[in-house]
Amino acid sequence: MSNRVEPLLIVFGTDPTRNMSLLLDAISPSTIVPKPDKYYTFVYKAKTPGIQYDQYPLVICNNIFSWGFNAYNEHWGYIRQYSWNEVLSNIYELSEEEFETCKSVPLAKFRNT
């Protein structure tokens, strides 16, 4: 698979929302349930009151549960939990090369609940 993200490097800017929109358009199709040890991105809105979360996580999936999944979030640098009901978009799989490319793109958008 070719790197679908690399051609976008010339159009990515500093706005994470615009960058995420461009990225998701380029990496369709998506999946419904992630698989462990694979790379993903998606749109998320946490429900737990009083926490900070990453609206556009860039993750490596760890474990799948009935309530959701946990994954290493590249923007945070540690494992976070993601519940199914709070995933607002489809879940988009990335190749390892695409994941590495995305690490240099302003995608992190930290929000508070």
MDTraj code that builds the backbone (N, CA, C; nanometers):
import mdtraj as md
import numpy as np

residues = "MET SER ASN ARG VAL GLU PRO LEU LEU ILE VAL PHE GLY THR ASP PRO THR ARG ASN MET SER LEU LEU LEU ASP ALA ILE SER PRO SER THR ILE VAL PRO LYS PRO ASP LYS TYR TYR THR PHE VAL TYR LYS ALA LYS THR PRO GLY ILE GLN TYR ASP GLN TYR PRO LEU VAL ILE CYS ASN ASN ILE PHE SER TRP GLY PHE ASN ALA TYR ASN GLU HIS TRP GLY TYR ILE ARG GLN TYR SER TRP ASN GLU VAL LEU SER ASN ILE TYR GLU LEU SER GLU GLU GLU PHE GLU THR CYS LYS SER VAL PRO LEU ALA LYS PHE ARG ASN THR".split()
xyz = np.array([
    [0.0852, -0.1179, 0.0000],
    [0.0000, 0.0000, 0.0000],
    [0.0894, 0.1238, 0.0000],
    [0.0546, 0.2194, -0.0827],
    [0.1322, 0.3430, -0.0859],
    [0.0923, 0.4320, 0.0311],
    [0.1755, 0.5287, 0.0606],
    [0.1492, 0.6221, 0.1708],
    [0.0489, 0.7264, 0.1230],
    [-0.0758, 0.7144, 0.1682],
    [-0.1829, 0.8054, 0.1261],
    [-0.1719, 0.9417, 0.1925],
    [-0.0905, 0.9522, 0.2973],
    [-0.0785, 1.0761, 0.3731],
    [0.0294, 1.1671, 0.3159],
    [0.1366, 1.1104, 0.2671],
    [0.2516, 1.1890, 0.2211],
    [0.2168, 1.2984, 0.1200],
    [0.1314, 1.2728, 0.0194],
    [0.0981, 1.3800, -0.0750],
    [0.0272, 1.4994, -0.0093],
    [-0.0325, 1.4783, 0.1074],
    [-0.1038, 1.5863, 0.1763],
    [-0.0111, 1.6802, 0.2534],
    [0.1132, 1.6416, 0.2707],
    [0.2054, 1.7236, 0.3497],
    [0.2156, 1.8660, 0.2962],
    [0.1977, 1.8839, 0.1656],
    [0.2082, 2.0190, 0.1085],
    [0.0832, 2.1034, 0.1344],
    [-0.0291, 2.0397, 0.1724],
    [-0.1520, 2.1158, 0.1969],
    [-0.1906, 2.1239, 0.3443],
    [-0.1298, 2.0407, 0.4273],
    [-0.1573, 2.0499, 0.5707],
    [-0.1094, 2.1848, 0.6231],
    [-0.1870, 2.2412, 0.7140],
    [-0.1481, 2.3667, 0.7777],
    [-0.1374, 2.3482, 0.9272],
    [-0.1725, 2.4524, 1.0016],
    [-0.1607, 2.4472, 1.1476],
    [-0.2941, 2.4180, 1.2167],
    [-0.4044, 2.4151, 1.1414],
    [-0.5366, 2.3921, 1.1990],
    [-0.5672, 2.2419, 1.2053],
    [-0.5723, 2.1837, 1.3263],
    [-0.5968, 2.0401, 1.3386],
    [-0.7297, 1.9956, 1.2760],
    [-0.8346, 2.0780, 1.2850],
    [-0.9647, 2.0396, 1.2303],
    [-0.9590, 2.0291, 1.0779],
    [-0.8967, 2.1257, 1.0134],
    [-0.8805, 2.1205, 0.8678],
    [-0.7919, 2.0022, 0.8281],
    [-0.6816, 1.9833, 0.9009],
    [-0.5906, 1.8728, 0.8710],
    [-0.6618, 1.7382, 0.8832],
    [-0.7436, 1.7229, 0.9880],
    [-0.8144, 1.5965, 1.0081],
    [-0.9139, 1.5728, 0.8955],
    [-0.9826, 1.6762, 0.8522],
    [-1.0776, 1.6639, 0.7419],
    [-1.0073, 1.6183, 0.6142],
    [-0.8939, 1.6802, 0.5837],
    [-0.8155, 1.6408, 0.4665],
    [-0.7680, 1.4962, 0.4786],
    [-0.7228, 1.4606, 0.5973],
    [-0.6706, 1.3255, 0.6212],
    [-0.7798, 1.2213, 0.6028],
    [-0.8950, 1.2410, 0.6661],
    [-1.0012, 1.1407, 0.6583],
    [-1.0529, 1.1245, 0.5157],
    [-1.0561, 1.2331, 0.4402],
    [-1.0959, 1.2232, 0.2993],
    [-0.9978, 1.1376, 0.2199],
    [-0.8708, 1.1461, 0.2552],
    [-0.7660, 1.0762, 0.1793],
    [-0.7507, 0.9292, 0.2181],
    [-0.7903, 0.8931, 0.3399],
    [-0.7626, 0.7566, 0.3856],
    [-0.8859, 0.6673, 0.3914],
    [-0.9964, 0.7123, 0.3363],
    [-1.1132, 0.6237, 0.3272],
    [-1.0728, 0.5013, 0.2457],
    [-1.1332, 0.3888, 0.2626],
    [-1.2454, 0.3557, 0.3493],
    [-1.2020, 0.3324, 0.4941],
    [-1.3008, 0.3144, 0.5773],
    [-1.2774, 0.2997, 0.7205],
    [-1.3190, 0.1614, 0.7675],
    [-1.3004, 0.1391, 0.8968],
    [-1.3402, 0.0139, 0.9586],
    [-1.4339, 0.0448, 1.0752],
    [-1.4988, -0.0550, 1.1284],
    [-1.5900, -0.0326, 1.2398],
    [-1.5223, -0.0668, 1.3719],
    [-1.4544, -0.1801, 1.3764],
    [-1.3880, -0.2232, 1.4994],
    [-1.2378, -0.2333, 1.4727],
    [-1.1570, -0.1648, 1.5523],
    [-1.0120, -0.1741, 1.5325],
    [-0.9590, -0.3106, 1.5737],
    [-0.8372, -0.3399, 1.5315],
    [-0.7705, -0.4651, 1.5680],
    [-0.6442, -0.4318, 1.6466],
    [-0.6121, -0.5145, 1.7459],
    [-0.4900, -0.4898, 1.8236],
    [-0.3660, -0.4812, 1.7349],
    [-0.2747, -0.3938, 1.7768],
    [-0.1455, -0.3736, 1.7107],
    [-0.1561, -0.3081, 1.5726],
    [-0.2717, -0.2488, 1.5412],
    [-0.2881, -0.1745, 1.4157],
    [-0.2975, -0.0256, 1.4480],
    [-0.2773, 0.0576, 1.3468],
    [-0.2716, 0.2032, 1.3612],
    [-0.4032, 0.2653, 1.3120],
    [-0.4529, 0.3655, 1.3882],
    [-0.5824, 0.4251, 1.3541],
    [-0.5881, 0.5724, 1.3893],
    [-0.6884, 0.6384, 1.3299],
    [-0.7293, 0.7714, 1.3709],
    [-0.8802, 0.7792, 1.3571],
    [-0.9408, 0.8728, 1.4306],
    [-1.0864, 0.8878, 1.4324],
    [-1.1195, 1.0169, 1.5054],
    [-1.2469, 1.0525, 1.5061],
    [-1.2942, 1.1708, 1.5782],
    [-1.3609, 1.1217, 1.7063],
    [-1.3272, 1.1853, 1.8183],
    [-1.3719, 1.1381, 1.9492],
    [-1.4204, 1.2539, 2.0355],
    [-1.5200, 1.2263, 2.1190],
    [-1.5658, 1.3233, 2.2187],
    [-1.5884, 1.2494, 2.3494],
    [-1.5048, 1.2753, 2.4468],
    [-1.5138, 1.2063, 2.5759],
    [-1.6400, 1.2451, 2.6505],
    [-1.6889, 1.1534, 2.7342],
    [-1.8094, 1.1795, 2.8127],
    [-1.7797, 1.2018, 2.9606],
    [-1.6650, 1.1571, 3.0081],
    [-1.6326, 1.1709, 3.1495],
    [-1.6200, 1.3184, 3.1858],
    [-1.6963, 1.3641, 3.2842],
    [-1.6907, 1.5063, 3.3224],
    [-1.5537, 1.5466, 3.3782],
    [-1.5124, 1.6673, 3.3415],
    [-1.3925, 1.7261, 3.3993],
    [-1.2601, 1.6689, 3.3537],
    [-1.2562, 1.6099, 3.2345],
    [-1.1278, 1.5584, 3.1855],
    [-1.0889, 1.6292, 3.0560],
    [-0.9624, 1.6203, 3.0240],
    [-0.9124, 1.6683, 2.8960],
    [-0.8991, 1.5472, 2.8046],
    [-0.9334, 1.5643, 2.6771],
    [-0.9233, 1.4548, 2.5818],
    [-0.8727, 1.5074, 2.4476],
    [-0.8312, 1.4155, 2.3640],
    [-0.7800, 1.4449, 2.2302],
    [-0.8927, 1.4168, 2.1308],
    [-0.9425, 1.5196, 2.0651],
    [-1.0551, 1.5033, 1.9728],
    [-1.0162, 1.4237, 1.8483],
    [-0.8898, 1.4307, 1.8075],
    [-0.8440, 1.3621, 1.6867],
    [-0.7275, 1.2693, 1.7206],
    [-0.7542, 1.1611, 1.7934],
    [-0.6447, 1.0743, 1.8369],
    [-0.5749, 1.0016, 1.7212],
    [-0.4489, 0.9809, 1.7405],
    [-0.3641, 0.9019, 1.6517],
    [-0.3139, 0.7881, 1.7394],
    [-0.3623, 0.6652, 1.7143],
    [-0.3431, 0.5582, 1.8123],
    [-0.2898, 0.4288, 1.7528],
    [-0.2334, 0.3483, 1.8440],
    [-0.2028, 0.2075, 1.8170],
    [-0.2945, 0.1293, 1.9100],
    [-0.3852, 0.0516, 1.8519],
    [-0.4850, -0.0210, 1.9307],
    [-0.4187, -0.1294, 2.0161],
    [-0.4638, -0.1404, 2.1412],
    [-0.4149, -0.2453, 2.2307],
    [-0.5171, -0.3567, 2.2470],
    [-0.6282, -0.3278, 2.3149],
    [-0.7273, -0.4303, 2.3487],
    [-0.8678, -0.3839, 2.3121],
    [-0.9518, -0.4793, 2.2733],
    [-1.0913, -0.4538, 2.2402],
    [-1.1768, -0.5095, 2.3540],
    [-1.2779, -0.4327, 2.3941],
    [-1.3692, -0.4733, 2.5008],
    [-1.5125, -0.4506, 2.4532],
    [-1.6097, -0.4999, 2.5290],
    [-1.7498, -0.4781, 2.4921],
    [-1.7855, -0.3291, 2.4977],
    [-1.7220, -0.2532, 2.5866],
    [-1.7512, -0.1100, 2.6035],
    [-1.6714, -0.0208, 2.5085],
    [-1.5654, -0.0735, 2.4480],
    [-1.4801, 0.0070, 2.3608],
    [-1.3439, -0.0557, 2.3450],
    [-1.2399, 0.0260, 2.3500],
    [-1.1032, -0.0250, 2.3343],
    [-1.0063, 0.0686, 2.4047],
    [-0.8854, 0.0173, 2.4285],
    [-0.7808, 0.1061, 2.4754],
    [-0.6689, 0.1055, 2.3728],
    [-0.5946, 0.2149, 2.3720],
    [-0.4931, 0.2320, 2.2688],
    [-0.3873, 0.3310, 2.3153],
    [-0.2672, 0.3130, 2.2645],
    [-0.1594, 0.4085, 2.2886],
    [-0.1864, 0.5304, 2.2005],
    [-0.2054, 0.6455, 2.2651],
    [-0.2299, 0.7693, 2.1920],
    [-0.0968, 0.8415, 2.1714],
    [-0.0592, 0.8579, 2.0476],
    [0.0680, 0.9223, 2.0131],
    [0.0757, 1.0650, 2.0655],
    [-0.0350, 1.1368, 2.0658],
    [-0.0349, 1.2765, 2.1111],
    [-0.0157, 1.2888, 2.2627],
    [-0.0682, 1.1936, 2.3381],
    [-0.0540, 1.1953, 2.4840],
    [0.0745, 1.1256, 2.5276],
    [0.1129, 1.0204, 2.4537],
    [0.2311, 0.9437, 2.4919],
    [0.2020, 0.8329, 2.5899],
    [0.0752, 0.7968, 2.6044],
    [0.0397, 0.6836, 2.6896],
    [-0.0954, 0.6269, 2.6483],
    [-0.1369, 0.5192, 2.7153],
    [-0.2599, 0.4484, 2.6803],
    [-0.3818, 0.5227, 2.7336],
    [-0.4836, 0.5346, 2.6460],
    [-0.6111, 0.5972, 2.6815],
    [-0.7236, 0.4989, 2.6482],
    [-0.8394, 0.5209, 2.7083],
    [-0.9563, 0.4371, 2.6828],
    [-1.0551, 0.5127, 2.5936],
    [-1.1178, 0.4403, 2.5016],
    [-1.2128, 0.4979, 2.4073],
    [-1.3394, 0.4129, 2.4064],
    [-1.4519, 0.4720, 2.4458],
    [-1.5778, 0.3969, 2.4466],
    [-1.6478, 0.4134, 2.3117],
    [-1.7175, 0.3074, 2.2685],
    [-1.7799, 0.3052, 2.1364],
    [-1.8725, 0.4240, 2.1147],
    [-1.9545, 0.4566, 2.2146],
    [-2.0542, 0.5629, 2.1968],
    [-1.9935, 0.7010, 2.1764],
    [-1.8680, 0.7199, 2.2162],
    [-1.8046, 0.8508, 2.2035],
    [-1.7171, 0.8635, 2.0785],
    [-1.7039, 0.7563, 2.0022],
    [-1.6340, 0.7628, 1.8737],
    [-1.7332, 0.8236, 1.7739],
    [-1.7063, 0.9457, 1.7290],
    [-1.8012, 1.0207, 1.6466],
    [-1.7886, 0.9961, 1.4967],
    [-1.6812, 0.9332, 1.4563],
    [-1.6605, 0.9046, 1.3139],
    [-1.6376, 0.7552, 1.2990],
    [-1.6165, 0.7136, 1.1771],
    [-1.5652, 0.5788, 1.1574],
    [-1.4225, 0.5752, 1.2089],
    [-1.3668, 0.4569, 1.2171],
    [-1.2287, 0.4391, 1.2621],
    [-1.1466, 0.4082, 1.1374],
    [-1.0438, 0.4888, 1.1139],
    [-0.9661, 0.4803, 0.9911],
    [-0.8311, 0.4158, 1.0171],
    [-0.8064, 0.3059, 0.9481],
    [-0.6793, 0.2364, 0.9641],
    [-0.5701, 0.3051, 0.8827],
    [-0.4523, 0.3116, 0.9422],
    [-0.3333, 0.3667, 0.8786],
    [-0.2275, 0.2582, 0.8694],
    [-0.1449, 0.2637, 0.7680],
    [-0.0279, 0.1764, 0.7645],
    [0.0743, 0.2320, 0.8637],
    [0.1740, 0.1538, 0.8961],
    [0.2786, 0.2020, 0.9864],
    [0.3481, 0.3247, 0.9268],
    [0.3724, 0.3232, 0.7971],
    [0.4365, 0.4365, 0.7300],
    [0.3480, 0.5618, 0.7369],
    [0.2177, 0.5445, 0.7159],
    [0.1250, 0.6576, 0.7249],
    [0.1177, 0.7119, 0.8672],
    [0.1173, 0.6217, 0.9647],
    [0.1176, 0.6619, 1.1053],
    [0.2405, 0.7472, 1.1355],
    [0.3551, 0.7025, 1.0887],
    [0.4799, 0.7783, 1.1100],
    [0.4709, 0.9156, 1.0438],
    [0.4139, 0.9232, 0.9251],
    [0.3964, 1.0515, 0.8570],
    [0.3024, 1.1414, 0.9362],
    [0.1927, 1.0848, 0.9857],
    [0.0934, 1.1624, 1.0616],
    [0.1509, 1.2197, 1.1909],
    [0.2518, 1.1570, 1.2455],
    [0.3118, 1.2062, 1.3701],
    [0.3681, 1.3474, 1.3532],
    [0.4005, 1.3859, 1.2300],
    [0.4565, 1.5192, 1.2063],
    [0.3495, 1.6223, 1.1678],
    [0.2241, 1.5791, 1.1595],
    [0.1147, 1.6668, 1.1174],
    [0.0409, 1.7198, 1.2404],
    [0.0112, 1.8500, 1.2459],
    [-0.0690, 1.9039, 1.3577],
    [-0.2114, 1.8476, 1.3539],
    [-0.2346, 1.7412, 1.4295],
    [-0.3668, 1.6784, 1.4384],
    [-0.4244, 1.6858, 1.5803],
    [-0.3387, 1.6909, 1.6789],
    [-0.3862, 1.6900, 1.8181],
    [-0.4752, 1.8104, 1.8438],
    [-0.5929, 1.7825, 1.8988],
    [-0.6841, 1.8911, 1.9390],
    [-0.7365, 1.8533, 2.0768],
    [-0.6745, 1.9123, 2.1793],
    [-0.7110, 1.8814, 2.3159],
    [-0.8308, 1.9658, 2.3588],
    [-0.9320, 1.8985, 2.4126],
    [-1.0552, 1.9624, 2.4548],
    [-1.0830, 1.9235, 2.6002],
    [-1.1725, 1.9971, 2.6643],
    [-1.2159, 1.9648, 2.8002],
    [-1.3636, 1.9307, 2.7984],
    [-1.4011, 1.8321, 2.8818],
    [-1.5442, 1.7973, 2.8906],
    [-1.6133, 1.8901, 2.9890],
])
top = md.Topology()
chain = top.add_chain()
for i, resn in enumerate(residues, 1):
    res = top.add_residue(resn, chain, resSeq=i)
    for name in ("N", "CA", "C"):
        top.add_atom(name, md.element.get_by_symbol(name[0]), res)
traj = md.Trajectory(xyz[None], top)
